[in-house]
Amino acid sequence: MNLYHKLMDSFARTRVGGWLFLRLVSPMDQFLIPLTNGALNSCIGTEFYHNLVLLNSVGAKSGKKRSVAVLSTSFEGRFALIATAAGHKNHPGWYYNLKAHPKCSLLIRQKGMIPCVAREAEGDEREQAWVAANTLYDDLMAVYQSRVSRKIPIMILSPKN
């Protein structure tokens, strides 16, 4: 882990850092990722760079196209998205969008747009995805979980054949 990643990771673990990533950095990535077909994102120079994807879904209430940059964990040929909202009290909007409209897509660096179908992980699968994400992100998800009383959901996105 390089020094820059350590600094970014430490900042992301703070309440202010989490808020800034959600409110400022993610909107920047919503512009940057599609513009470069996933080649660039705000995490360049960190270990998060390869796992930041653009989730395209349909709004649960509006029915409009929604895009948001999220960290992804490769999980048994699928993608696990952890709905931490950086440790805020409510689930992120994209979680509700996927629950209402499971057909979605991910724009992934060097892979392009991948159509997927989402479902919420439960039981052993949820636990395995949780461990995989915390291993990949050095327990960042556990830090966010410690801030909230809600159980952080995990969405599994399976590529459509």
C-alpha positions as CSV (number, residue, x, y, z in Angstrom):
1,M,0.0,0.0,0.0
2,N,1.6,3.3,-1.1
3,L,1.6,6.5,1.1
4,Y,-1.0,8.2,-1.1
5,H,-3.4,5.3,-0.7
6,K,-2.8,5.2,3.1
7,L,-3.7,8.9,3.3
8,M,-6.8,8.5,1.1
9,D,-7.9,5.4,3.0
10,S,-7.4,7.1,6.4
11,F,-9.4,10.1,5.2
12,A,-12.2,7.9,3.8
13,R,-12.6,6.3,7.2
14,T,-13.5,9.7,8.9
15,R,-17.0,11.0,8.9
16,V,-15.9,14.1,7.0
17,G,-14.0,12.1,4.5
18,G,-16.9,9.8,3.9
19,W,-19.2,12.7,3.4
20,L,-16.8,14.4,1.0
21,F,-16.5,11.2,-1.1
22,L,-20.2,10.8,-1.3
23,R,-21.1,14.5,-2.0
24,L,-18.1,15.7,-4.0
25,V,-16.0,12.9,-5.3
26,S,-18.7,10.6,-6.5
27,P,-20.4,13.2,-8.6
28,M,-17.0,14.0,-10.2
29,D,-16.7,10.3,-11.0
30,Q,-20.2,10.2,-12.5
31,F,-18.7,12.5,-15.1
32,L,-15.2,11.2,-15.4
33,I,-15.8,7.5,-15.7
34,P,-18.2,7.5,-18.7
35,L,-16.1,10.2,-20.4
36,T,-13.1,7.9,-20.3
37,N,-14.9,4.6,-20.7
38,G,-13.8,3.7,-17.1
39,A,-10.1,4.4,-17.7
40,L,-10.0,7.3,-15.2
41,N,-11.6,7.9,-11.8
42,S,-10.8,9.9,-8.7
43,C,-9.1,7.0,-7.0
44,I,-6.1,7.0,-9.4
45,G,-2.9,6.3,-7.5
46,T,-4.7,4.2,-4.9
47,E,-5.7,0.6,-4.6
48,F,-9.4,1.6,-4.9
49,Y,-8.7,2.7,-8.5
50,H,-9.3,-0.8,-10.1
51,N,-12.5,-1.4,-8.1
52,L,-14.4,1.8,-8.6
53,V,-17.2,1.3,-11.1
54,L,-20.1,3.2,-12.5
55,L,-23.5,1.7,-11.6
56,N,-26.3,2.5,-14.0
57,S,-29.8,1.8,-12.7
58,V,-33.3,3.1,-12.9
59,G,-34.7,5.3,-10.1
60,A,-37.0,3.5,-7.7
61,K,-39.5,6.4,-7.6
62,S,-38.6,8.6,-10.6
63,G,-38.1,5.8,-13.2
64,K,-35.3,7.9,-14.6
65,K,-31.8,6.7,-15.4
66,R,-29.4,7.0,-12.5
67,S,-25.6,6.7,-12.4
68,V,-23.4,6.5,-9.3
69,A,-19.8,5.6,-8.7
70,V,-19.4,2.8,-6.2
71,L,-16.7,0.5,-5.0
72,S,-17.2,-3.1,-6.2
73,T,-15.8,-6.4,-4.9
74,S,-15.4,-9.2,-7.4
75,F,-17.1,-12.2,-5.8
76,E,-17.4,-15.6,-7.4
77,G,-17.8,-14.3,-11.0
78,R,-20.2,-11.6,-9.8
79,F,-19.9,-8.2,-8.3
80,A,-20.7,-7.3,-4.7
81,L,-21.8,-3.7,-3.9
82,I,-21.8,-2.9,-0.2
83,A,-24.5,-0.3,0.6
84,T,-22.5,1.5,3.3
85,A,-23.3,5.2,2.4
86,A,-19.9,5.8,4.1
87,G,-21.5,5.0,7.5
88,H,-24.6,7.3,7.2
89,K,-27.8,6.3,8.9
90,N,-29.8,5.6,5.7
91,H,-29.1,3.1,2.9
92,P,-27.8,4.8,-0.3
93,G,-30.3,5.6,-3.0
94,W,-28.8,3.1,-5.4
95,Y,-29.8,0.3,-3.1
96,Y,-33.5,1.2,-3.3
97,N,-33.1,1.6,-7.1
98,L,-31.7,-1.9,-7.5
99,K,-34.4,-3.4,-5.2
100,A,-37.1,-1.8,-7.3
101,H,-35.4,-2.3,-10.7
102,P,-32.9,-5.1,-10.6
103,K,-31.8,-4.8,-14.3
104,C,-28.8,-2.6,-14.3
105,S,-25.3,-2.2,-15.7
106,L,-21.7,-1.6,-14.6
107,L,-19.1,0.4,-16.5
108,I,-15.9,-1.2,-15.5
109,R,-12.4,-0.2,-16.4
110,Q,-10.9,-2.3,-19.2
111,K,-14.1,-4.3,-19.5
112,G,-16.6,-1.7,-20.7
113,M,-20.4,-1.8,-20.0
114,I,-21.6,-5.0,-18.4
115,P,-25.4,-5.6,-18.2
116,C,-26.3,-7.2,-14.8
117,V,-29.2,-8.3,-12.7
118,A,-29.1,-7.4,-9.0
119,R,-30.4,-9.1,-5.9
120,E,-29.7,-8.7,-2.2
121,A,-27.3,-11.2,-0.6
122,E,-28.5,-13.1,2.4
123,G,-27.2,-15.7,4.8
124,D,-23.9,-17.3,4.1
125,E,-23.5,-15.6,0.8
126,R,-23.9,-12.2,2.5
127,E,-21.3,-13.2,5.1
128,Q,-18.8,-14.4,2.4
129,A,-19.3,-11.2,0.4
130,W,-18.8,-9.1,3.6
131,V,-15.6,-10.8,4.4
132,A,-14.3,-10.5,0.8
133,A,-15.1,-6.7,0.8
134,N,-13.5,-6.1,4.2
135,T,-10.4,-8.1,3.2
136,L,-10.1,-6.2,-0.1
137,Y,-10.6,-2.8,1.6
138,D,-8.8,-3.4,4.8
139,D,-11.9,-3.5,7.0
140,L,-13.3,-0.2,5.7
141,M,-16.8,-1.6,5.5
142,A,-16.6,-2.7,9.1
143,V,-15.6,0.9,10.1
144,Y,-18.7,2.2,8.4
145,Q,-20.9,-0.6,10.0
146,S,-19.6,0.5,13.4
147,R,-21.2,3.9,12.9
148,V,-24.7,2.8,12.2
149,S,-27.4,0.6,13.8
150,R,-28.8,-0.6,10.5
151,K,-27.4,-3.8,9.0
152,I,-25.6,-2.7,5.9
153,P,-27.0,-4.6,2.9
154,I,-25.0,-6.1,0.1
155,M,-26.3,-6.3,-3.5
156,I,-24.9,-9.1,-5.8
157,L,-24.8,-8.2,-9.4
158,S,-24.7,-11.1,-11.8
159,P,-23.6,-10.4,-15.4
160,K,-26.3,-11.3,-17.9
161,N,-25.2,-13.8,-20.5
